[in-house]
């Protein structure tokens, strides 16, 4: 089961039904941050800044994946994993001019190459075809986690 806590409930209603029908994953969508963050073992933080997320109780062993920007959890009881970045490897189908530029990571290059207007199932097929693998997870308090 996946809990989505957001102020933009209507934006997530479309994927709720699709993911349940395709993958059998039950999704609940709500805007009660207090309950959602306290119960969730995995938190996908799309747009909560550090100041906002630290106002709420977070499950002490939660895994937080920060999408938009890095955050730091300041709660003393928090013993979970707070991931702020990642990198990937993938099968290269074409050369990319920024490939050897130290300012760009593989995940940024790949994200720029894929068609972001495709359906979830098409995107998953593309990831499998390109043999995308997460090679590194970067977090606060847990430094680097290599796969």
Secondary structure, 3 states (H helix, E strand, C coil): CEEEECCCHHHHHHHHHHHHHHHCCCEEEECCHHHHHHHCCEEEECCCCHHHHCCCCCCCCCEEEECCCCCCCCCCCCCCEEEEEEEEECCCCCCCCCCCCCCCCHHHHHHHHCCCCCCHHHHHHHHHHCCCEEEEEEEECCCEEEC
